[in-house]
Amino acid sequence: MELNLNEMDKIAGGYRKPPEKTGFFIYQIKKGDTLGKIARDFNTTVENILAWNPQIKNKNLIYAGDFLYIQEIAEG
């Protein structure tokens, strides 16, 4: 079975890049990523990632190819 892009958008959040959001960059989830790993990689917390991405309903269930907003860290 093959899925076209419209069908893929209906499952797992889809693969369309979300709109830009001031103060955030967009991260595309890779195979093997977990929210814990992503949080460590970007020096933040899982709780922050969940707050920035209310579309995540289960913190233990994310999909490669989906997108997350990650808050940009101000250089200082």
Sequence and secondary structure as in RCSB ss.txt:
>XXXX:A:sequence
MELNLNEMDKIAGGYRKPPEKTGFFIYQIKKGDTLGKIARDFNTTVENILAWNPQIKNKNLIYAGDFLYIQEIAE
G
>XXXX:A:secstr
    HHHHTTSTT S      TTEEEEE  TT  HHHHHHHTT  HHHHHHH TT S TT   TT EEEEE    
 
